[in-house]
Amino acid sequence: MNSLMRSLIVVALGGAMCACTPGGGGSPTPEVTPTPSVTPTPTPQWTAEEQGAIDGVNHYLEVWTHISQNLHDADQSWEPLWDVARDSAVSNAYARWEQWRDSGWHLVGAPIVTVNMIMPGMGDGQGQRYWVYGCYDIHDAHLADAKGNLLNNDGGDRRRTRYLVLSLKNGRQLVLEDNLQEGTC
């Protein structure tokens, strides 16, 4: 018999014997029921490179939100997006803004992205790419018409999202893709 098994038997017998000891009192020891506890979700510890990719997404969202909130301003330039994004992220944003502007809409509030996973992608002469996955929350952000009336959102307050971030060798971050995924989070 191994020592762990012996220890378990000793503990079990010792507990049973304590309950039967003379002079131990007439009432049995009450059972202690364990109470459920919530184990906090650990906060991910990102590497400096991963945190740089997250910072790139956050900066992109700040610029995207500012432009989206000010589409009604005829002098609002969309050019600042080029400082934080390229490729389909820019073309998709421009197409969305044109539709919103033509409809007289603008953004009220701001989306929030909670990052839950980062995967390194391809590296090349430009820099390293990272896939940044998270939850896109628009609970406090809505489209409004020119009079400020809130419009319905397009199918959910929380959606899974994915960004492709290029970390350039000079330390700049550019969002190349901004994709809402199927399903909620």
Backbone as CSV, one residue per row, in Angstrom:
resi,resn,N_x,N_y,N_z,CA_x,CA_y,CA_z,C_x,C_y,C_z
1,MET,0.851,-1.159,0.000,0.000,0.000,0.000,0.900,1.226,0.000
2,ASN,0.620,2.155,-0.881,1.489,3.320,-0.938,1.161,4.295,0.182
3,SER,2.044,5.261,0.379,1.919,6.159,1.526,0.710,7.087,1.401
4,LEU,0.327,7.494,0.195,-0.844,8.341,0.023,-2.098,7.602,0.451
5,MET,-2.210,6.350,0.047,-3.378,5.556,0.399,-3.449,5.379,1.914
6,ARG,-2.304,5.090,2.561,-2.259,4.946,4.012,-2.692,6.227,4.700
7,SER,-2.223,7.355,4.207,-2.579,8.646,4.799,-4.071,8.892,4.710
8,LEU,-4.672,8.563,3.585,-6.110,8.754,3.425,-6.888,7.868,4.391
9,ILE,-6.458,6.643,4.564,-7.142,5.734,5.483,-7.006,6.235,6.914
10,VAL,-5.811,6.696,7.290,-5.590,7.208,8.641,-6.484,8.417,8.898
11,VAL,-6.566,9.334,7.947,-7.406,10.516,8.118,-8.868,10.115,8.238
12,ALA,-9.322,9.200,7.406,-10.720,8.774,7.457,-11.032,8.081,8.777
13,LEU,-10.160,7.187,9.214,-10.390,6.493,10.485,-10.303,7.447,11.657
14,GLY,-9.359,8.358,11.626,-9.218,9.329,12.706,-10.476,10.175,12.831
15,GLY,-11.060,10.578,11.736,-12.293,11.356,11.769,-13.439,10.542,12.321
16,ALA,-13.513,9.282,11.962,-14.594,8.427,12.461,-14.416,8.174,13.938
17,MET,-13.196,7.972,14.408,-12.957,7.703,15.818,-13.261,8.925,16.670
18,CYS,-12.968,10.114,16.204,-13.253,11.330,16.973,-14.740,11.449,17.226
19,ALA,-15.557,11.073,16.274,-17.000,11.178,16.442,-17.509,10.184,17.472
20,CYS,-16.757,9.077,17.734,-17.212,8.045,18.653,-16.532,8.110,20.011
21,THR,-15.671,9.066,20.236,-14.923,9.142,21.488,-15.874,9.427,22.635
22,PRO,-15.754,8.658,23.760,-16.611,8.923,24.908,-16.362,10.323,25.440
23,GLY,-17.445,10.953,25.924,-17.349,12.288,26.478,-17.293,13.359,25.409
24,GLY,-17.512,12.961,24.199,-17.453,13.907,23.098,-18.736,14.693,22.929
25,GLY,-19.732,14.449,23.746,-20.977,15.199,23.613,-21.992,14.403,22.844
26,GLY,-23.255,14.720,23.065,-24.321,13.954,22.451,-24.693,14.424,21.064
27,SER,-24.321,15.629,20.705,-24.742,16.100,19.392,-23.640,15.875,18.373
28,PRO,-24.029,15.434,17.192,-23.026,15.204,16.147,-22.454,16.536,15.648
29,THR,-21.268,16.472,15.099,-20.632,17.651,14.526,-21.398,18.037,13.265
30,PRO,-21.817,19.322,13.174,-22.567,19.719,11.969,-21.687,19.598,10.732
31,GLU,-22.329,19.242,9.621,-21.598,19.150,8.350,-21.336,20.548,7.829
32,VAL,-20.177,20.730,7.325,-19.830,22.009,6.716,-20.023,21.868,5.220
33,THR,-20.918,22.687,4.683,-21.175,22.664,3.248,-20.301,23.722,2.596
34,PRO,-19.510,23.317,1.633,-18.661,24.314,0.984,-19.519,25.333,0.238
35,THR,-19.136,26.582,0.310,-19.852,27.631,-0.425,-19.161,27.851,-1.754
36,PRO,-19.968,28.046,-2.785,-19.339,28.270,-4.095,-18.623,29.611,-4.092
37,SER,-17.549,29.670,-4.812,-16.820,30.921,-4.943,-16.532,31.173,-6.413
38,VAL,-16.422,32.404,-6.725,-16.120,32.787,-8.094,-14.615,32.944,-8.212
39,THR,-14.060,32.239,-9.158,-12.638,32.364,-9.414,-12.460,33.456,-10.453
40,PRO,-11.764,34.519,-10.099,-11.608,35.598,-11.080,-10.828,35.124,-12.294
41,THR,-11.255,35.622,-13.441,-10.546,35.303,-14.670,-9.205,36.013,-14.634
42,PRO,-8.126,35.283,-14.837,-6.817,35.941,-14.779,-6.658,36.936,-15.925
43,THR,-6.047,38.039,-15.630,-5.749,39.033,-16.651,-4.545,38.536,-17.438
44,PRO,-4.695,38.483,-18.773,-3.554,38.006,-19.564,-2.341,38.906,-19.378
45,GLN,-1.200,38.309,-19.395,0.059,39.052,-19.339,0.623,39.076,-20.751
46,TRP,0.577,40.233,-21.378,1.020,40.350,-22.752,2.502,40.685,-22.803
47,THR,3.172,40.189,-23.828,4.551,40.593,-24.067,4.535,42.048,-24.540
48,ALA,5.681,42.676,-24.582,5.765,44.064,-25.044,5.276,44.182,-26.487
49,GLU,5.584,43.198,-27.312,5.162,43.217,-28.710,3.651,43.068,-28.826
50,GLU,3.083,42.155,-28.021,1.633,41.966,-28.031,0.922,43.210,-27.516
51,GLN,1.458,43.818,-26.456,0.865,45.049,-25.929,0.941,46.154,-26.974
52,GLY,2.007,46.176,-27.764,2.109,47.141,-28.853,0.995,46.955,-29.872
53,ALA,0.674,45.702,-30.192,-0.423,45.417,-31.126,-1.759,45.874,-30.534
54,ILE,-1.964,45.636,-29.242,-3.195,46.089,-28.573,-3.263,47.610,-28.599
55,ASP,-2.149,48.266,-28.315,-2.107,49.725,-28.346,-2.441,50.236,-29.748
56,GLY,-1.974,49.527,-30.773,-2.294,49.904,-32.150,-3.786,49.828,-32.421
57,VAL,-4.447,48.768,-31.931,-5.899,48.632,-32.087,-6.608,49.762,-31.342
58,ASN,-6.171,50.042,-30.120,-6.816,51.100,-29.336,-6.679,52.469,-30.015
59,HIS,-5.496,52.761,-30.535,-5.286,54.043,-31.215,-6.144,54.124,-32.482
60,TYR,-6.199,53.035,-33.222,-7.050,52.963,-34.408,-8.505,53.246,-34.035
61,LEU,-8.990,52.611,-32.964,-10.380,52.817,-32.554,-10.642,54.257,-32.102
62,GLU,-9.662,54.880,-31.467,-9.820,56.286,-31.069,-10.005,57.174,-32.296
63,VAL,-9.159,56.986,-33.304,-9.250,57.791,-34.517,-10.546,57.477,-35.254
64,TRP,-10.870,56.182,-35.406,-12.090,55.751,-36.085,-13.327,56.340,-35.403
65,THR,-13.344,56.308,-34.081,-14.484,56.824,-33.319,-14.607,58.334,-33.491
66,HIS,-13.492,59.051,-33.402,-13.535,60.508,-33.549,-14.116,60.896,-34.906
67,ILE,-13.646,60.250,-35.957,-14.162,60.558,-37.300,-15.636,60.173,-37.389
68,SER,-16.005,58.998,-36.858,-17.393,58.528,-36.917,-18.344,59.452,-36.167
69,GLN,-17.874,60.062,-35.091,-18.708,60.973,-34.298,-18.881,62.331,-34.964
70,ASN,-18.008,62.665,-35.890,-18.014,64.000,-36.496,-18.309,63.985,-37.989
71,LEU,-19.010,62.980,-38.466,-19.312,62.893,-39.896,-20.199,64.034,-40.373
72,HIS,-20.962,64.627,-39.481,-21.842,65.736,-39.852,-21.066,67.029,-40.096
73,ASP,-19.814,67.071,-39.677,-18.975,68.258,-39.863,-18.357,68.201,-41.266
74,ALA,-18.739,69.149,-42.100,-18.264,69.156,-43.491,-16.752,69.268,-43.584
75,ASP,-16.126,69.872,-42.582,-14.675,70.044,-42.602,-13.927,68.839,-42.029
76,GLN,-14.653,67.849,-41.551,-14.018,66.671,-40.947,-13.214,65.907,-41.996
77,SER,-11.939,65.759,-41.759,-11.066,65.009,-42.665,-11.004,63.552,-42.230
78,TRP,-10.987,62.678,-43.198,-10.851,61.255,-42.911,-9.388,60.831,-42.989
79,GLU,-8.527,61.740,-43.392,-7.111,61.440,-43.591,-6.388,60.918,-42.343
80,PRO,-6.736,61.351,-41.106,-6.019,60.824,-39.938,-6.064,59.298,-39.820
81,LEU,-7.039,58.667,-40.466,-7.091,57.202,-40.411,-5.845,56.588,-41.047
82,TRP,-5.262,57.274,-42.032,-4.069,56.764,-42.701,-2.857,56.697,-41.764
83,ASP,-2.900,57.427,-40.650,-1.803,57.370,-39.686,-1.833,56.092,-38.857
84,VAL,-2.997,55.424,-38.811,-3.147,54.259,-37.932,-3.629,53.006,-38.655
85,ALA,-3.917,53.109,-39.966,-4.480,51.959,-40.673,-4.091,51.967,-42.146
86,ARG,-4.269,50.826,-42.763,-4.031,50.638,-44.197,-4.979,49.546,-44.702
87,ASP,-4.866,49.274,-45.984,-5.530,48.161,-46.650,-7.041,48.161,-46.420
88,SER,-7.592,46.983,-46.136,-9.053,46.866,-46.039,-9.622,47.619,-44.843
89,ALA,-8.834,47.849,-43.796,-9.339,48.616,-42.662,-9.716,50.025,-43.111
90,VAL,-8.903,50.637,-43.965,-9.194,51.981,-44.472,-10.348,51.933,-45.465
91,SER,-10.289,51.028,-46.429,-11.340,51.001,-47.461,-12.705,50.667,-46.847
92,ASN,-12.750,49.764,-45.871,-14.033,49.440,-45.224,-14.557,50.622,-44.415
93,ALA,-13.671,51.314,-43.710,-14.097,52.483,-42.935,-14.621,53.570,-43.871
94,TYR,-13.921,53.837,-44.966,-14.366,54.871,-45.901,-15.735,54.520,-46.488
95,ALA,-15.940,53.250,-46.860,-17.230,52.837,-47.417,-18.345,53.008,-46.383
96,ARG,-18.074,52.633,-45.143,-19.072,52.776,-44.072,-19.384,54.247,-43.831
97,TRP,-18.342,55.076,-43.747,-18.555,56.503,-43.483,-19.318,57.180,-44.617
98,GLU,-19.042,56.791,-45.858,-19.785,57.367,-46.982,-21.266,57.036,-46.859
99,GLN,-21.572,55.788,-46.504,-22.969,55.378,-46.323,-23.610,56.164,-45.177
100,TRP,-22.919,56.260,-44.056,-23.458,56.989,-42.908,-23.644,58.466,-43.232
101,ARG,-22.640,59.069,-43.858,-22.719,60.496,-44.196,-23.866,60.755,-45.164
102,ASP,-24.010,59.907,-46.193,-25.084,60.076,-47.172,-26.463,59.915,-46.527
103,SER,-26.529,59.142,-45.450,-27.793,58.935,-44.731,-28.000,59.977,-43.634
104,GLY,-27.002,60.825,-43.411,-27.096,61.842,-42.370,-26.838,61.283,-40.975
105,TRP,-26.115,60.188,-40.895,-25.875,59.529,-39.605,-24.490,59.875,-39.072
106,HIS,-24.340,59.682,-37.772,-23.036,59.792,-37.117,-23.070,58.922,-35.854
107,LEU,-21.920,58.665,-35.315,-21.801,57.809,-34.136,-21.959,58.638,-32.872
108,VAL,-22.690,58.085,-31.917,-22.796,58.659,-30.577,-22.212,57.625,-29.628
109,GLY,-21.303,58.032,-28.760,-20.643,57.087,-27.867,-19.440,56.469,-28.557
110,ALA,-18.910,55.411,-27.953,-17.709,54.777,-28.501,-17.747,53.278,-28.251
111,PRO,-17.290,52.494,-29.228,-17.182,51.048,-28.996,-16.023,50.745,-28.055
112,ILE,-16.104,49.603,-27.419,-15.038,49.137,-26.529,-14.633,47.746,-27.013
113,VAL,-13.353,47.508,-27.085,-12.856,46.181,-27.448,-12.082,45.616,-26.266
114,THR,-12.462,44.416,-25.864,-11.747,43.695,-24.827,-10.973,42.580,-25.503
115,VAL,-9.669,42.639,-25.451,-8.808,41.664,-26.127,-8.717,40.405,-25.279
116,ASN,-8.882,39.242,-25.934,-8.761,37.992,-25.193,-7.705,37.046,-25.759
117,MET,-7.192,37.339,-26.959,-6.167,36.456,-27.515,-5.388,37.198,-28.599
118,ILE,-4.100,36.915,-28.662,-3.245,37.471,-29.707,-2.424,36.332,-30.289
119,MET,-2.393,36.280,-31.616,-1.597,35.257,-32.295,-0.644,35.949,-33.262
120,PRO,0.635,35.586,-33.197,1.565,36.165,-34.170,1.249,35.657,-35.564
121,GLY,1.414,36.537,-36.518,1.212,36.173,-37.917,2.537,36.219,-38.644
122,MET,2.471,36.480,-39.906,3.645,36.491,-40.765,4.517,37.717,-40.486
123,GLY,5.794,37.527,-40.490,6.749,38.621,-40.413,7.449,38.760,-41.755
124,ASP,7.829,39.973,-42.103,8.557,40.195,-43.355,9.415,41.451,-43.208
125,GLY,9.873,41.992,-44.308,10.733,43.166,-44.281,10.062,44.405,-43.695
126,GLN,8.726,44.442,-43.715,8.005,45.583,-43.143,7.923,45.502,-41.625
127,GLY,7.744,44.284,-41.117,7.582,44.110,-39.675,6.852,42.816,-39.357
128,GLN,6.344,42.730,-38.152,5.652,41.533,-37.666,4.143,41.809,-37.623
129,ARG,3.369,40.826,-38.055,1.912,40.946,-37.997,1.382,40.168,-36.786
130,TYR,0.301,40.685,-36.215,-0.366,40.037,-35.081,-1.864,40.028,-35.327
131,TRP,-2.474,38.886,-35.056,-3.930,38.787,-35.056,-4.387,39.078,-33.633
132,VAL,-5.223,40.089,-33.485,-5.731,40.489,-32.175,-7.220,40.147,-32.147
133,TYR,-7.596,39.218,-31.263,-8.985,38.770,-31.141,-9.600,39.345,-29.873
134,GLY,-10.879,39.648,-29.950,-11.526,40.176,-28.765,-13.021,40.271,-28.905
135,CYS,-13.608,41.033,-28.000,-15.042,41.260,-27.967,-15.298,42.735,-28.234
136,TYR,-16.079,43.010,-29.262,-16.418,44.370,-29.683,-17.763,44.703,-29.053
137,ASP,-17.765,45.658,-28.132,-18.962,45.995,-27.361,-19.451,47.382,-27.755
138,ILE,-20.678,47.432,-28.301,-21.265,48.718,-28.680,-22.463,49.052,-27.796
139,HIS,-22.450,48.510,-26.591,-23.553,48.752,-25.656,-23.806,50.243,-25.469
140,ASP,-22.768,51.047,-25.394,-22.901,52.486,-25.180,-22.621,53.301,-26.431
141,ALA,-22.723,52.696,-27.602,-22.482,53.403,-28.859,-23.621,53.099,-29.835
142,HIS,-24.141,54.144,-30.436,-25.246,53.978,-31.389,-25.104,54.986,-32.509
143,LEU,-25.720,54.671,-33.631,-25.813,55.636,-34.709,-26.963,56.586,-34.405
144,ALA,-26.803,57.822,-34.824,-27.859,58.816,-34.662,-28.058,59.518,-35.992
145,ASP,-29.289,59.984,-36.214,-29.545,60.747,-37.429,-29.139,62.203,-37.204
146,ALA,-29.361,63.042,-38.203,-28.928,64.439,-38.132,-29.581,65.192,-36.973
147,LYS,-30.767,64.762,-36.542,-31.462,65.413,-35.429,-31.022,64.865,-34.078
148,GLY,-30.161,63.844,-34.090,-29.687,63.255,-32.838,-30.516,62.089,-32.354
149,ASN,-31.528,61.677,-33.142,-32.339,60.515,-32.760,-31.521,59.240,-32.930
150,LEU,-31.499,58.407,-31.890,-30.724,57.172,-31.955,-31.385,56.174,-32.886
151,LEU,-30.563,55.494,-33.667,-31.030,54.451,-34.573,-30.730,53.100,-33.949
152,ASN,-31.440,52.081,-34.365,-31.171,50.730,-33.858,-29.809,50.268,-34.325
153,ASN,-29.150,49.451,-33.469,-27.877,48.895,-33.913,-28.146,47.697,-34.817
154,ASP,-27.119,47.148,-35.385,-27.290,46.129,-36.429,-27.154,44.692,-35.939
155,GLY,-27.778,44.346,-34.845,-27.829,42.930,-34.497,-26.996,42.507,-33.322
156,GLY,-26.924,43.286,-32.318,-26.241,42.821,-31.124,-25.290,43.831,-30.552
157,ASP,-25.222,43.841,-29.263,-24.357,44.778,-28.578,-22.935,44.258,-28.443
158,ARG,-22.746,42.938,-28.482,-21.412,42.360,-28.280,-21.150,41.342,-29.389
159,ARG,-20.090,41.594,-30.139,-19.716,40.700,-31.234,-18.245,40.353,-31.134
160,ARG,-17.918,39.154,-31.601,-16.508,38.778,-31.669,-15.854,39.594,-32.778
161,THR,-14.593,39.951,-32.574,-13.891,40.754,-33.559,-12.450,40.278,-33.712
162,ARG,-11.854,40.664,-34.833,-10.466,40.295,-35.116,-9.813,41.436,-35.893
163,TYR,-8.623,41.788,-35.470,-7.840,42.827,-36.141,-6.517,42.217,-36.578
164,LEU,-6.046,42.624,-37.729,-4.698,42.285,-38.158,-3.866,43.554,-38.018
165,VAL,-2.844,43.475,-37.174,-2.003,44.633,-36.882,-0.598,44.367,-37.411
166,LEU,-0.064,45.345,-38.122,1.313,45.282,-38.593,2.154,46.149,-37.666
167,SER,3.091,45.525,-36.965,4.040,46.258,-36.126,5.262,46.551,-36.982
168,LEU,5.365,47.802,-37.380,6.473,48.195,-38.241,7.785,48.185,-37.461
169,LYS,8.874,48.066,-38.171,10.188,48.021,-37.535,10.520,49.315,-36.802
170,ASN,9.885,50.435,-37.184,10.143,51.705,-36.510,9.286,51.878,-35.249
171,GLY,8.479,50.851,-34.906,7.672,50.902,-33.693,6.234,51.325,-33.904
172,ARG,5.888,51.828,-35.081,4.490,52.191,-35.373,3.643,50.952,-35.560
173,GLN,2.365,51.090,-35.274,1.400,50.005,-35.443,0.371,50.447,-36.477
174,LEU,0.055,49.594,-37.423,-0.978,49.878,-38.414,-1.996,48.744,-38.419
175,VAL,-3.274,49.078,-38.327,-4.326,48.074,-38.435,-4.585,47.857,-39.921
176,LEU,-4.435,46.607,-40.366,-4.628,46.273,-41.776,-6.027,45.736,-42.046
177,GLU,-6.582,45.031,-41.070,-7.926,44.467,-41.199,-8.684,44.682,-39.902
178,ASP,-9.980,44.910,-40.046,-10.885,45.126,-38.929,-12.137,44.326,-39.267
179,ASN,-12.308,43.150,-38.656,-13.392,42.250,-39.034,-14.248,41.850,-37.851
180,LEU,-15.542,42.149,-37.934,-16.478,41.584,-36.969,-16.731,40.146,-37.371
181,GLN,-16.763,39.249,-36.404,-16.942,37.826,-36.661,-18.369,37.401,-36.342
182,GLU,-18.736,36.235,-36.789,-20.042,35.678,-36.464,-20.105,35.328,-34.985
183,GLY,-21.250,35.498,-34.403,-21.457,35.085,-33.014,-21.232,36.213,-32.028
184,THR,-21.770,35.988,-30.848,-21.619,36.977,-29.780,-20.540,36.540,-28.818
185,CYS,-20.163,37.423,-27.931,-19.136,37.100,-26.946,-19.602,37.538,-25.575
